[in-house]
Amino acid sequence: MPADAAYVPLLPEHPELREMALALEAAGAMFEVLDERFRCVFFSTELAGFTGMSVDEARRQYGRSVIVRTLTEDASILRVTKESGTAWLQHNAPILRRYLDPDDPDFVEVFGPSAHLAAQVEASELAPRAWHDRNAFGPGLRHRRSLLGDMHQVQWRINDDRGQFIGVVSLYRSTVPENLLLRLGRGDLRLYERMDRVSEPARRPAAILFADLEASGAISRRLSARGYFELIRDLTDLIDSSVTTRDGIPGKHAGDGGSALFLAADFEGSESVAARAAIEAARAIRDGAENVGPEGVSIMLNIGLHWGATLMVGQVATSGRLEVTALGDQMNEGARIESAAKGGKILASKDLIERLDVSDAKTTGVDPGAIAYTALSDLDGATDKAIRDAGAIAVAAI
């Protein structure tokens, strides 16, 4: 669902269905509630968000059966594979037929294009209290996050206090084992939310951070393979924790380095606050490196900061990876600025520093009006590649 949308589910009129909907919605469940005619009377916030529906699309689900909406105009959002759809209908049609006869005025409304087939199905003799299906989503869905594979669907028959059938609760959840989900849930929830907001690629201004271990080759030769692995693990944790606690998004880790973005949108659109957060994270990384590594081994992280005004930022989600990535010339320039930093320094570009307003400049102790910049090409130790790609960029140690 778009970040600026404000979808608020409509509540069922039936008090008992409403009570159940409110409880599951409060728990953040991905579900819907159907009435006694198997028409949607509640479509949860999580379900709308997962499928990427707009407010209007989510509201359009009300009053319709799952069969109709997956076979008609919402097929690009909710379509399952042909095999999965056939298996679902074979399992569910007898249950639905127990409550709906072909001469029922709601029959065609519920079964839609499959009504002629459903009319030939024999009604189930028993009314199951709950039943389970595994749904496989087909390729080409409009919203890429729906391509996560199969989903469990568990349905509960709901009777009122008098034993009268009043509806069904349909709960959806990932096929990822619950214990693994709990492990993933130990991560930073606010980071996951920031990542979720950039699920689709778009131009997004951001502060850029690159960090890299100085003299990594010499250090790796001094340490055992296990010792070096533990060092890189600790540095990775230092970089990520320093970034996430300041509302940034960690980027790719390549060997002994890391990167991060601080999107202006995550700071209420303030480029100044995003730049300040990047500076504060960089200093936390630099200072924290002093406490990482075995005794007698000097650990220094060189850091480059830059501003990306025209970055293309979005999620890369595959079967084995979920990350936020950014593309653009300024990412390449940021990496070159970092490569020119030596001795555990933080090099920041003029483009980033001059984003700071008076308040944020004071907070960081950086005075944009008093800094003397140096062209990256004039720095001692700047590589030919750095000079080629970013030689004219003005930088300063902060």
C-alpha positions in Angstrom: 0.0 0.0 0.0 1.4 3.5 -0.8 3.1 5.1 2.2 0.7 8.1 2.1 -2.5 6.0 2.1 -4.6 5.8 5.2 -6.7 2.7 4.9 -9.0 2.1 7.8 -11.0 -1.1 7.6 -14.8 -1.0 7.8 -16.2 -3.0 10.7 -18.8 -5.8 10.4 -22.3 -4.9 11.5 -22.7 -8.2 13.4 -21.4 -7.5 16.9 -19.8 -10.9 17.3 -18.0 -10.7 14.0 -17.0 -7.1 14.8 -15.5 -8.3 18.1 -13.4 -11.0 16.4 -12.3 -8.5 13.7 -11.1 -6.0 16.3 -9.1 -8.5 18.3 -7.3 -9.9 15.2 -6.7 -6.5 13.8 -5.1 -5.4 17.1 -2.8 -8.4 16.9 -1.7 -7.4 13.4 -3.0 -10.5 11.8 -3.5 -10.9 8.0 -7.1 -11.9 7.7 -10.6 -11.2 6.5 -14.1 -11.9 7.9 -16.9 -13.2 5.8 -20.6 -13.1 6.5 -23.0 -16.1 6.4 -23.2 -15.7 2.6 -19.3 -15.8 2.3 -19.0 -12.2 1.4 -16.2 -10.0 2.8 -17.3 -7.8 5.7 -13.8 -7.0 7.0 -10.5 -6.8 5.2 -7.5 -6.3 7.5 -4.9 -3.6 7.3 -2.1 -6.2 7.0 -3.9 -8.1 4.2 -4.3 -4.8 2.3 -0.7 -3.9 2.9 0.7 -7.3 1.8 -1.2 -7.2 -1.5 -0.2 -3.6 -2.1 -3.8 -2.5 -2.5 -4.8 1.2 -2.6 -7.5 2.4 -0.2 -10.1 2.1 -3.0 -9.0 -1.4 -4.0 -9.2 -2.6 -0.4 -12.6 -1.1 0.1 -13.7 -2.8 -3.1 -13.3 -6.2 -1.5 -16.3 -5.6 0.8 -19.5 -7.4 -0.1 -17.8 -9.8 -2.5 -16.6 -13.4 -2.2 -13.0 -14.5 -2.6 -14.0 -16.5 -5.7 -15.4 -13.5 -7.5 -12.6 -11.1 -6.8 -9.8 -13.5 -7.7 -11.4 -14.3 -11.0 -12.4 -10.8 -12.0 -11.0 -7.3 -11.8 -8.5 -8.1 -9.0 -6.9 -11.0 -10.7 -3.6 -9.0 -11.1 -3.5 -8.6 -7.3 -4.8 -11.8 -5.8 -4.5 -14.5 -8.6 -3.3 -17.9 -7.5 -2.0 -20.5 -9.9 -4.5 -22.6 -11.9 -3.6 -25.7 -10.0 -3.9 -24.0 -6.6 -7.2 -22.4 -7.6 -8.7 -25.7 -8.8 -7.6 -27.4 -5.5 -9.1 -24.7 -3.4 -12.4 -24.8 -5.2 -12.6 -28.6 -5.0 -12.0 -28.3 -1.2 -14.2 -25.3 -0.5 -17.1 -25.6 -2.9 -18.8 -28.5 -1.0 -18.5 -26.5 2.2 -20.0 -23.4 0.6 -22.7 -25.5 -1.1 -23.9 -26.6 2.4 -25.0 -23.1 2.9 -25.9 -22.1 -0.6 -28.2 -23.8 -3.1 -28.2 -23.1 -6.8 -31.6 -21.5 -6.6 -30.4 -19.2 -3.8 -30.4 -15.5 -5.1 -26.9 -15.1 -3.8 -25.5 -18.2 -5.5 -24.1 -16.6 -8.6 -22.9 -13.6 -6.6 -20.8 -15.8 -4.5 -19.5 -18.3 -7.0 -19.2 -15.9 -9.9 -17.8 -17.4 -13.2 -17.6 -20.8 -11.5 -21.3 -20.9 -10.6 -22.2 -23.5 -13.3 -19.5 -25.8 -11.9 -20.4 -25.2 -8.3 -24.1 -26.1 -9.1 -22.9 -29.6 -9.9 -21.0 -30.0 -6.6 -22.6 -32.1 -3.9 -22.9 -30.3 -0.6 -20.8 -31.4 2.3 -22.7 -33.5 4.8 -20.6 -32.2 7.7 -19.9 -28.6 8.6 -16.2 -28.4 9.5 -15.3 -26.1 12.4 -12.0 -25.2 10.6 -10.3 -26.1 7.4 -6.9 -25.4 5.8 -5.7 -24.7 2.3 -2.3 -23.9 0.9 -2.5 -21.2 -1.8 0.2 -20.7 -4.4 0.3 -17.2 -6.0 1.0 -17.1 -9.7 3.7 -15.1 -11.6 3.1 -11.6 -12.9 1.2 -10.2 -10.0 1.2 -6.4 -9.9 2.7 -6.2 -6.5 6.1 -8.0 -6.3 5.9 -8.8 -2.6 3.1 -11.2 -3.4 5.7 -13.4 -5.1 6.9 -14.8 -1.8 5.6 -18.2 -2.5 2.8 -20.2 -0.9 0.5 -18.9 1.8 -1.4 -20.9 4.4 -5.1 -20.1 4.7 -7.0 -21.3 7.7 -10.8 -20.7 7.9 -13.0 -20.9 11.0 -16.7 -21.4 11.0 -18.3 -18.9 13.4 -21.5 -19.6 15.2 -23.3 -17.2 17.5 -24.2 -18.0 21.1 -27.4 -19.7 19.9 -25.4 -22.0 17.5 -26.5 -20.2 14.4 -23.9 -19.9 11.6 -23.0 -16.2 11.1 -19.7 -16.2 9.1 -16.1 -17.3 8.6 -12.8 -15.9 9.7 -10.1 -16.5 7.0 -6.6 -16.2 8.3 -3.5 -16.0 6.0 0.1 -16.6 7.1 3.4 -17.4 5.5 4.6 -20.9 5.0 7.8 -19.9 6.8 7.9 -21.8 10.1 6.8 -19.8 13.1 10.1 -20.3 15.0 12.0 -18.9 12.0 9.6 -15.9 11.8 10.3 -15.3 15.5 14.0 -15.2 14.9 13.5 -12.7 12.1 11.3 -10.7 14.4 14.3 -10.1 16.7 15.5 -7.6 14.2 14.7 -3.9 14.3 11.0 -3.5 13.5 11.3 0.2 12.6 14.1 -0.8 10.1 11.8 -3.3 8.5 9.1 -0.6 8.2 11.6 1.8 6.6 12.6 -0.9 4.2 8.9 -1.7 3.4 8.3 1.9 2.5 10.8 1.7 -0.4 9.5 -1.6 -1.8 9.0 0.0 -5.2 12.0 1.9 -6.8 11.7 5.6 -7.0 13.9 8.8 -6.9 14.7 9.4 -3.2 17.2 11.9 -1.9 19.4 10.5 0.8 22.7 10.8 2.7 25.2 8.1 1.7 27.6 6.3 4.0 30.5 4.0 3.1 32.8 2.4 5.6 35.8 0.2 5.1 38.4 -1.5 7.2 41.9 0.0 6.8 44.8 -2.4 6.1 42.4 -5.3 5.9 44.9 -7.5 4.1 47.6 -7.0 6.7 45.1 -7.6 9.5 43.8 -10.8 7.9 47.3 -12.2 7.7 47.9 -11.5 11.4 44.7 -13.2 12.6 43.5 -16.8 12.2 40.7 -17.4 9.8 38.3 -17.7 12.8 39.7 -14.6 14.4 39.3 -12.5 11.2 35.8 -13.9 10.7 34.8 -12.8 14.3 36.4 -9.3 13.7 34.3 -8.8 10.5 31.2 -10.0 12.2 31.7 -7.5 15.0 32.4 -4.7 12.6 29.3 -5.6 10.6 27.3 -5.4 13.8 28.9 -2.1 14.7 28.1 -0.6 11.3 24.5 -1.9 11.2 23.6 -1.0 14.8 25.1 2.5 14.4 23.0 3.1 11.3 19.7 1.6 12.4 19.6 3.4 15.8 19.8 6.6 13.8 17.0 5.7 11.5 19.2 4.7 8.5 19.0 1.7 6.3 22.0 -0.6 6.1 23.2 -1.4 2.6 25.4 -4.1 1.2 28.3 -5.6 3.1 31.2 -6.5 0.8 34.0 -8.3 2.7 35.2 -5.9 5.4 33.1 -2.9 4.6 29.6 -1.7 4.6 27.2 1.0 3.3 24.1 2.8 4.4 21.4 5.2 3.4 19.6 7.9 5.4 16.5 8.8 3.4 15.2 12.3 3.7 11.7 10.9 3.7 12.4 9.0 6.9 13.2 12.3 8.6 10.0 14.1 7.6 11.6 15.2 4.4 14.4 17.1 6.1 17.7 16.8 4.2 19.4 18.5 7.1 18.4 15.9 9.6 19.2 13.1 7.3 22.7 14.5 6.8 23.1 15.0 10.6 22.1 11.3 11.2 24.7 10.1 8.7 27.4 12.2 10.4 26.4 10.9 13.9 26.4 7.3 12.6 29.8 7.7 11.0 31.3 9.0 14.2 29.7 6.1 16.2 31.2 3.7 13.8 34.7 5.3 13.9 34.7 5.5 17.7 33.3 2.0 18.1 36.0 0.5 16.0 38.5 1.2 18.8 36.8 -1.4 21.0 36.6 -4.1 18.3 39.3 -6.7 17.5 41.9 -8.6 19.6 44.3 -6.8 21.8 47.4 -5.5 20.1 45.6 -5.1 16.7 44.8 -1.5 15.7 41.4 -1.4 14.0 40.4 1.7 12.0 37.4 2.2 9.8 37.7 4.8 7.0 34.3 6.4 6.2 33.0 8.5 3.3 29.8 10.6 3.4 28.1 12.0 0.4 24.7 13.3 -0.7 22.6 11.6 -3.3 20.0 14.0 -4.7 18.8 11.8 -7.6 19.3 8.2 -6.3 17.0 5.5 -7.5 16.2 3.6 -4.3 14.2 0.4 -3.9 14.0 -3.1 -2.7 15.7 -6.1 -4.2 13.7 -9.2 -3.2 14.6 -12.7 -4.3 14.1 -16.1 -2.9 17.3 -15.8 -0.9 17.7 -12.0 -0.3 15.8 -9.0 0.8 17.7 -5.7 0.8 17.4 -2.0 -0.1 19.7 -0.9 -2.8 20.5 2.5 -4.4 21.7 3.2 -7.9 23.2 6.4 -9.3 26.4 8.3 -9.9 26.5 9.6 -6.4 26.7 6.1 -4.9 29.8 5.5 -7.0 31.2 8.9 -5.9 30.5 8.0 -2.2 32.5 4.9 -2.5 35.4 6.8 -4.0 35.3 9.4 -1.2 35.6 6.5 1.3 38.5 5.1 -0.6 40.4 8.4 -0.2 39.9 8.5 3.5 42.9 7.3 5.5 43.8 6.7 9.1 40.3 6.2 10.4 39.1 9.5 9.1 35.6 10.6 8.1 35.6 12.4 4.7 32.4 14.2 3.9 31.5 15.9 0.7 30.5 19.6 0.4 27.2 18.4 -1.0 26.4 16.7 2.3 27.8 19.2 4.7 25.9 22.1 3.2 22.7 20.3 3.7 23.0 21.1 7.4 20.9 23.9 8.8 22.0 26.1 11.7 20.5 23.8 14.4 21.9 20.5 13.0 25.3 22.1 12.3 25.5 23.2 15.9 24.5 19.7 17.1 27.2 18.0 15.1 29.8 20.7 15.7 30.3 21.1 12.0 30.2 24.7 10.7 29.5 24.7 7.0 30.5 28.4 6.7 34.0 27.8 8.2 35.1 24.6 6.5 37.9 24.7 4.0 37.4 22.0 1.4 39.9 20.1 -0.7 39.3 18.6 -4.1 39.4 14.8 -3.8 42.1 14.7 -6.5 44.4 16.7 -4.3 44.3 14.3 -1.4 47.4 12.3 -0.7 46.8 8.6 -1.4 43.7 9.2 -3.7 43.7 6.3 -6.2 43.5 6.8 -9.9 40.0 5.3 -9.9 38.9 7.8 -7.2 40.4 10.7 -9.1 38.8 9.5 -12.3 35.3 9.1 -10.8 35.2 11.8 -8.2 38.3 13.9 -8.4 36.5 17.2 -8.6 34.3 16.7 -5.6 35.1 18.9 -2.7 35.6 17.1 0.6 36.6 17.8 4.2 37.5 15.7 7.2 34.9 16.0 10.0 
